[in-house]
Amino acid sequence: MQRSPARAWPEASTFRQLRLVAPEHAPWTVRLAAATRPWVSNPAFLAALLLVVAVVARMAQFGNPVVQVDDEFYLLTGDRMLHGALPYVDIWDRKPIGLFLIYAAIRLLGGSGVLEYQIVATLFAVATALVIARIARNLAGPHGAAAAGVVYILYLGIFGGEGGQSPVFYNLFVALGAWVMVGVVRRPNFDALALAGGLLVMLLLGTAMQVKYTALFEGVFFGLALLWQGWRRGTPWGALGMMAPALIAAALLPTLAAWGWYASLGQGDAFVQANFLSILDRSSDGLGIALKRLGWMAAYLAPLGLAAWFGRGMARPASEEVRRLLEGWAIAAIVGVLLFGTWFDHYALPLIAPLCVLAAAWFGDGAAGLVLASGRARWRIPAGIAMMALVTLVSLQLINDNRRDRGWGPQVERMADFIRPQLKDCLYVFDGEPALYRLTGSCLPTRWPFPSHLSLTRESRALGIDPMVEVKRIMARRPEFIVASTRPDRDLNPEVLNYMTGLLARDYGIALEVPVGGRNRVVYRRRPGA
């Protein structure tokens, strides 16, 4: 931030203050850029910078076992896989097997798994930011590209990506695919190397799909872009006809391999039901709630979206084809989010990477920025720094809100410490943190240990079974401890809730009540003789 006399700045009004021309007699701007360019151009220095930013931005949640309920469940599943449990058969969920394999590999690192998965997720975020910075060099200079990587890391915290949500992992594979795709576009001919690059792009997108299936939309776009490139560069129609199925096969290979492995175990139907049919059968929370979520998502994305739009006019791309490719990537990601519906905050995480790439030109433009005026004095804040400051303030506030609303380690560990020494059979977490199964060492009372699957109305038709029948089966085993909440979720299945409320009142007593975030969790213990 530099203070200078008012006369040094041109008169600007309204929105044009976002892009001011630096005064010619202020050589500090030139000297600063020249001094820092070698540093931000150095991959090792940039990697170290991004790592420091990521650790500082995410360390508030390090060690917290209840950062997000999804993270808790992924870690539980990865842990039980190492003890022989098979996803979709022994532990049901609709996420692809690749995500659970990542968490299972993390459990091999030892420890409780909590800090370990958070460190690995941080490294994935840093690696993705590095790839974003590299792609952004096709549109911007080193400063703008470096700023794009930093903003990516900071923006993750706005949409619940401070932990181990699936896009934190699969964004890396998508970004790598985009990077290779840029190389294909920049080749003068669509030769054998371009085809090999195209197959690699589709394999990377297929790998991303085995972390979360929403990468399908970006994969379709890149596949069509590859065919377009081949046609533009004179590839015969016959060759294109053979290339299309090869690209599709490369994209589907990881999914087909997973399906084939399950089929070899006689569990192909379980794989299909969980991975594909359940997505179609799940209902929504209602249009009003979904639109409210979409509105908040759009509001938080607006600064980055505007930066990407401003960058469009400032970019000096390696080629117009590269610029159009990167814009198409962003559009494909946006379409994927809009079509998927429900619009939870973390659904926006795939949009951050392409938007940061497109915003890099604005971040690095020496004439872009904000002006703060006080009397005759004016201060200029470079665009990239302004965005970093804004995103940092918003993300830290939201991360603190998450800690307050979702809870913190000692709260859940207090419940686990109470239950663990008295537990003789399976704990049943009806409405609470699935991390309790791992923290207490409990066996799983059901194939559906993620509490929402059996208790929420929107999941009732997506499980392949009647949730009421499964809850009655669990309770017929008379579990000694049950965890519930004093403030049930508004979408709890009324039939299941009424059944559990009556049974708990009749056969169970409150053994412990603990505030966890914004709710009180209640540990019920079965009464003697009940």
Secondary structure, DSSP 8 states (H G I E B T S, - for coil): -EEEEGGGS----GGGGGB----TT-THHHHHHHHHHHHHH-HHHHHHHHHHHHHHHHGGGTT-TTS-HHHHHHHHHHHHHTTT--BTTTB--SS-HHHHHHHHHHHTT-SSSHHHHHHHHHHHHHHHHHHHHHHHTTTS-HHHHHHHHHHHHHHHGGGTTTS--HHHHHHHHHHHHHHHHHHHHHSSS--HHHHHHHHHHHHHHHHHHTT-GGGHHHHHHHHHHHHHHHHHTT--HHHHHHHHHHHHHHHHHHHHHHHHHHHHTT-HHHHHIIIIIHHHH---S-HHHHHHHHHHHHHHHHHHHHHHHHHHHH---S-HHHHHHHHHHHHHHHHHHHHH-S--GGGGHHHHHHHHHHHHHHHH-TTBEEEEEETTEEEEEEHHHHHHHHHHHHHHHHHHHHHHHH--HHHHHHHHHHHGGG--S--EESSS-THHHHHHT---SSS--SHHHHHBGGGTTTSSS-HHHHHHHHHHT--SEEEEESS--TTB-HHHHHHHHHHHHHHEEEEEEEEETTEEEEEEEE-TT-
